[in-house]
């Protein structure tokens, strides 16, 4: 095994943590949809079956369920789910296209994921430089997203009173996310 493929490489450790955390958040979001819908788990599995666009489908379903139940979608929840959708787009690029170690555009080694081989339309080519720091930043964001889903689960599904002061540090408006979608180009 070469150094580039070492099991203790910081990239692969961060990648594994990211993939695991994303799967946990995606599952939590799916269960949130089931519970918000008020259906039994076996029925919910049939109605809200996760698919390749799991986050986007869940996002739309949650908005429809909030509207049907007369809830206003809280800004903090919308913010978290919108951030999850951005992370999901990066995750799909990483998982479906893998990383290349040499970046032709900058002429040096860097882990780059891109769909350029599969995409026929130049304007739809996606490219992302992936580092352990970027992956760990997304893991941090996923942790906060998971926390916010739990908060709204307690509030809207369980109907339990919430001590907002206890939750406030993790729910403050204007939170700066670690992962920011890179600008197009380099």
C-alpha positions as CSV (number, residue, x, y, z in Angstrom):
1,X,0.0,0.0,0.0
2,X,1.4,3.4,-0.9
3,X,1.5,6.4,1.4
4,X,-1.2,8.0,-0.7
5,X,-3.6,5.2,0.1
6,X,-2.6,4.7,3.8
7,X,-5.4,3.8,6.1
8,X,-4.2,6.4,8.6
9,X,-4.1,9.2,6.0
10,X,-5.9,12.3,7.5
11,X,-8.0,12.6,4.3
12,X,-9.4,9.1,4.6
13,X,-10.0,9.4,8.4
14,X,-11.9,12.6,7.8
15,X,-13.7,11.1,4.8
16,X,-14.9,8.1,6.9
17,X,-16.1,10.4,9.7
18,X,-17.9,12.6,7.2
19,X,-19.7,9.7,5.4
20,X,-20.7,8.2,8.8
21,X,-22.0,11.5,10.1
22,X,-23.9,12.3,6.9
23,X,-25.6,8.9,7.0
24,X,-26.6,9.5,10.7
25,X,-28.1,12.9,9.9
26,X,-29.9,11.6,6.8
27,X,-31.4,8.8,8.9
28,X,-32.4,11.3,11.7
29,X,-34.0,13.5,9.1
30,X,-36.0,10.6,7.6
31,X,-37.3,9.6,11.0
32,X,-38.2,13.3,11.7
33,X,-40.3,13.3,8.5
34,X,-42.0,10.0,9.6
35,X,-42.8,11.4,13.0
36,X,-43.9,14.8,11.8
37,X,-46.3,13.1,9.4
38,X,-47.9,11.2,12.3
39,X,-47.8,7.9,10.5
40,X,-46.7,4.6,11.9
41,X,-43.1,3.5,11.0
42,X,-44.2,0.7,8.6
43,X,-46.5,3.1,6.7
44,X,-44.0,5.9,6.8
45,X,-41.3,3.7,5.2
46,X,-43.6,3.0,2.3
47,X,-44.7,6.6,1.9
48,X,-41.5,8.4,2.4
49,X,-39.0,5.9,1.1
50,X,-35.5,7.5,1.0
51,X,-34.2,7.7,-2.5
52,X,-31.2,9.2,-4.4
53,X,-32.5,12.7,-3.6
54,X,-33.2,11.9,0.0
55,X,-32.3,15.3,1.5
56,X,-34.1,17.3,-1.2
57,X,-37.2,15.0,-1.0
58,X,-37.2,15.3,2.8
59,X,-36.8,19.1,2.6
60,X,-39.9,19.4,0.4
61,X,-41.9,17.0,2.4
62,X,-41.1,18.7,5.7
63,X,-42.1,22.1,4.2
64,X,-45.4,20.6,3.0
65,X,-46.0,18.9,6.4
66,X,-45.3,22.2,8.3
67,X,-47.8,24.0,6.0
68,X,-50.4,21.2,6.4
69,X,-50.1,21.3,10.2
70,X,-50.3,25.1,10.3
71,X,-46.7,25.5,11.5
72,X,-44.4,28.3,10.3
73,X,-41.1,26.8,9.3
74,X,-38.6,28.3,11.8
75,X,-35.8,30.2,10.2
76,X,-33.2,28.1,12.2
77,X,-34.7,24.9,10.8
78,X,-34.8,26.2,7.3
79,X,-31.2,27.4,7.6
80,X,-30.1,24.0,8.9
81,X,-31.9,22.0,6.1
82,X,-30.6,24.4,3.4
83,X,-27.1,23.9,4.7
84,X,-27.7,20.1,4.7
85,X,-28.7,20.3,1.1
86,X,-25.4,22.1,0.2
87,X,-23.4,19.4,2.1
88,X,-25.5,16.7,0.3
89,X,-24.4,18.2,-3.0
90,X,-20.8,18.0,-2.0
91,X,-21.3,14.5,-0.6
92,X,-22.8,13.3,-3.8
93,X,-19.9,14.7,-5.8
94,X,-17.4,13.0,-3.4
95,X,-19.1,9.7,-3.2
96,X,-20.0,9.3,-6.9
97,X,-16.9,10.6,-8.5
98,X,-14.1,10.0,-6.0
99,X,-11.0,12.2,-5.7
100,X,-8.1,12.7,-8.1
101,X,-4.8,13.5,-6.5
102,X,-3.3,15.5,-9.3
103,X,-5.1,18.7,-10.3
104,X,-4.3,19.6,-13.9
105,X,-5.7,23.2,-13.5
106,X,-3.2,24.1,-10.8
107,X,-0.4,21.7,-11.9
108,X,0.1,20.2,-8.5
109,X,-1.2,17.6,-6.0
110,X,-4.5,18.3,-4.5
111,X,-7.6,16.1,-3.9
112,X,-10.1,17.2,-6.4
113,X,-13.6,15.7,-7.1
114,X,-15.3,16.5,-10.4
115,X,-18.0,15.2,-12.7
116,X,-16.2,16.5,-15.8
117,X,-15.8,13.0,-17.3
118,X,-19.5,12.3,-17.0
119,X,-21.0,15.7,-17.7
120,X,-21.6,16.6,-21.4
121,X,-22.7,20.2,-20.7
122,X,-19.6,22.4,-19.8
123,X,-21.7,24.7,-17.6
124,X,-22.8,21.8,-15.5
125,X,-19.3,20.5,-14.6
126,X,-18.8,20.6,-10.9
127,X,-15.4,20.6,-9.2
128,X,-14.5,20.7,-5.5
129,X,-11.1,20.7,-3.8
130,X,-11.5,18.3,-0.8
131,X,-9.2,18.5,2.2
132,X,-9.4,16.9,5.6
133,X,-10.2,20.4,7.0
134,X,-13.2,20.8,4.6
135,X,-14.5,17.4,5.5
136,X,-14.1,18.1,9.3
137,X,-15.9,21.4,8.8
138,X,-18.8,19.6,7.1
139,X,-18.8,17.1,10.1
140,X,-19.1,20.1,12.5
141,X,-22.0,21.5,10.5
142,X,-23.7,18.1,10.4
143,X,-23.4,17.9,14.2
144,X,-25.2,21.2,14.5
145,X,-27.8,20.2,11.9
146,X,-28.5,17.0,13.9
147,X,-28.8,19.1,17.1
148,X,-31.3,21.4,15.4
149,X,-33.4,18.5,14.1
150,X,-33.5,17.1,17.7
151,X,-34.6,20.5,19.0
152,X,-37.5,20.8,16.5
153,X,-38.4,17.1,17.1
154,X,-38.9,17.9,20.8
155,X,-40.8,21.1,20.1
156,X,-43.1,20.1,17.2
157,X,-43.4,16.3,17.5
158,X,-43.2,15.6,21.2
159,X,-44.8,18.9,22.1
160,X,-42.5,19.2,25.1
161,X,-41.7,22.5,26.6
162,X,-38.1,23.6,25.8
163,X,-35.8,25.6,27.9
164,X,-34.7,27.9,25.1
165,X,-31.9,29.4,27.3
166,X,-30.4,25.9,27.5
167,X,-30.6,25.4,23.8
168,X,-29.8,29.0,22.7
169,X,-26.0,28.7,22.3
170,X,-26.5,26.1,19.6
171,X,-29.5,27.8,18.1
172,X,-28.3,31.4,17.8
173,X,-29.4,33.1,14.6
174,X,-26.8,34.0,12.1
175,X,-24.6,31.1,12.9
176,X,-21.6,30.9,10.5
177,X,-21.4,27.5,8.9
178,X,-18.0,25.9,8.4
179,X,-18.8,24.6,4.9
180,X,-19.3,27.3,2.3
181,X,-20.0,26.3,-1.3
182,X,-16.9,27.4,-3.2
183,X,-17.2,29.9,-6.0
184,X,-17.1,28.6,-9.5
185,X,-13.6,28.5,-11.0
186,X,-10.4,27.7,-9.1
